[in-house]
């Protein structure tokens, strides 16, 4: 398991997150898009820093009144399959539980077997499909994971 520092992203991190997004995601966001996201009051973005402090991954979500929408999760290729993606996702899970949210939702390309396998291993289940959702006309699978809030744990 990789144990990097997971820190809340700040405006100054937008360029680094955009570079990670471009290196890891099929539809990366621009620096301007990340700057805007980091200013949103409902946004939660964490950055993972590797051993030398270099950005190693990130996770971005938006918190609505009842659910967290996972927007992006990325890990640099050389650090994949070492637990970093799981650690980033768990950071969102803990924060969502503290915020008394009931679930996390994510969309993923239907053909992305690796992403589907990862999310299934983390307790997500498919609840729907959006036909031709992505620019290349691929369907999106809608996945959700129920959360036990801190209030539930105290009961």
MARROPA-692224 format. One record per residue (C-alpha): x, y, z; residue in one letter. Coordinates in steps of 0.05 Angstrom, whole numbers, always signed. Each point is the difference from the previous one (the first is absolute). Layout:
N
NODE   east  north     up resn
NODE      X      Y      Z    a
...
END
This chain:
155
NODE   east  north     up resn
NODE     +0     +0     +0    x
NODE    +26    +68    -19    x
NODE     -5    +49    +58    x
NODE     +6    +69    -32    x
NODE    -21    +65    +31    x
NODE    -73    +14    -18    x
NODE    -13    +74     +5    x
NODE    -59    +45    -18    x
NODE    +15    +31    -68    x
NODE     +6    +76     -4    x
NODE     -5    +48    -58    x
NODE    +76     -3     -9    x
NODE     -7    -75    -14    x
NODE    -44    +10    -62    x
NODE    +57     -7    -50    x
NODE    +27    -63    +32    x
NODE    -69    -31     +2    x
NODE    -11    +18    -73    x
NODE    +66    -34    -18    x
NODE    -21    -62    +38    x
NODE    -68     +3    -33    x
NODE    +32     +3    -69    x
NODE    +47    -57    +16    x
NODE    -52    -46    +30    x
NODE    -70    +14    -25    x
NODE    -33     -8    -68    x
NODE    -35    +67     +6    x
NODE    +47    +46    +39    x
NODE    -20    +67    +29    x
NODE    +38    +64    -15    x
NODE    +37    +42    +51    x
NODE    -57    +51     -4    x
NODE    -52    -54    +13    x
NODE    +39    -24    +61    x
NODE     +8    +72    +25    x
NODE    -75     +8     -4    x
NODE    -13    -67    +33    x
NODE    +46    +16    +58    x
NODE    -40    +64    +13    x
NODE    -67    -36     +5    x
NODE    -28     -4    +71    x
NODE    -27    -70    -13    x
NODE    +66    -27    -28    x
NODE    +46    -46    +38    x
NODE    +67    -14    -33    x
NODE    +59    -36    +31    x
NODE    +69     -6    -29    x
NODE    +47    -58    +15    x
NODE    +74    +18     +4    x
NODE    +51    -54    -11    x
NODE    +66    -12    +36    x
NODE    +36    +62    -29    x
NODE    -63    +43     +6    x
NODE    -18     -8    -74    x
NODE    -74     -7    -15    x
NODE    -18    -74     -3    x
NODE    -76     +2     -7    x
NODE    -63    +37    +17    x
NODE    -74     -9    +13    x
NODE    -54    +51    -12    x
NODE    -72     -2    +23    x
NODE    -59    +47    +11    x
NODE    -42     -5    +62    x
NODE    -75    +10     -9    x
NODE    -49     -2    +58    x
NODE     -7    -76     -2    x
NODE    +54    -28    -45    x
NODE    +72     +9    -23    x
NODE    +11     +0    -75    x
NODE    +69    -27    -15    x
NODE    +26    +41    -59    x
NODE    +70    -28    -10    x
NODE    +50    -47    +32    x
NODE    +69     -7    -31    x
NODE    +66    -32    +20    x
NODE    +65     +6    -39    x
NODE    +12    -64    -39    x
NODE    +63    -20    +37    x
NODE    -36     +0    +67    x
NODE    -63    -37    -20    x
NODE    -21    -65    +34    x
NODE    +34    +20    +65    x
NODE    -60    +25    +39    x
NODE     +4    +74    -17    x
NODE    -66     +2    -38    x
NODE    -34    -35    +59    x
NODE    +31    +49    +49    x
NODE    -25    +59    -41    x
NODE    -70    -29     -6    x
NODE     -2    -14    +75    x
NODE    +17    +73    +13    x
NODE    -64    +18    -36    x
NODE    -39    -55    +37    x
NODE    +23    +26    +68    x
NODE    -16    +72    -17    x
NODE    -68    -18    -29    x
NODE    -16    -40    +63    x
NODE    +18    +58    +44    x
NODE    -45    +44    -43    x
NODE    -57    -50    +12    x
NODE     -6    -17    -75    x
NODE    -34    -65    -15    x
NODE    +36    -22    -64    x
NODE    +55    +13    -50    x
NODE    -16     -1    -74    x
NODE    +47     -6    -59    x
NODE     -5     -9    -76    x
NODE    +50    -42    -37    x
NODE     +7    -22    -72    x
NODE    -37    -65    -10    x
NODE    +60    -30    -35    x
NODE    +51    +19    +54    x
NODE     +7    -68    +32    x
NODE    +56    +21    +46    x
NODE    -41    +58    +29    x
NODE    -62    -43     +7    x
NODE    +40    -53    +37    x
NODE    +31    +52    +46    x
NODE    -67    +32    +18    x
NODE    -33    -68    +10    x
NODE    +57    -19    +48    x
NODE    -15    +64    +39    x
NODE    -74    -16    +10    x
NODE    -30    +35    -60    x
NODE    -58    -31    -38    x
NODE    -28    +18    -69    x
NODE    -67    +35     +4    x
NODE     -8    +27    -71    x
NODE    +29    +16    -68    x
NODE     +4    +63    -41    x
NODE     +2    -18    -74    x
NODE    +52    +35    -43    x
NODE    +20    +44    +58    x
NODE    +73    +11    -18    x
NODE    +26    +40    -59    x
NODE    +21    -65    -35    x
NODE    -72    -25     +7    x
NODE    +15    -51    +54    x
NODE    -53    -13    +53    x
NODE    +12    +20    +73    x
NODE    -15    -47    +56    x
NODE    -30    +33    +62    x
NODE    +29    -30    +64    x
NODE    -18    +15    +72    x
NODE    +26    -19    +68    x
NODE    -43     +6    +63    x
NODE    +34    +34    +58    x
NODE     -7     -9    +75    x
NODE     +1    +70    +28    x
NODE    +32    +15    +67    x
NODE    -71     +7    +28    x
NODE    -15    -71    -24    x
NODE    +64    -26    +33    x
NODE    -20    +32    +67    x
NODE    -69    -34     +0    x
END
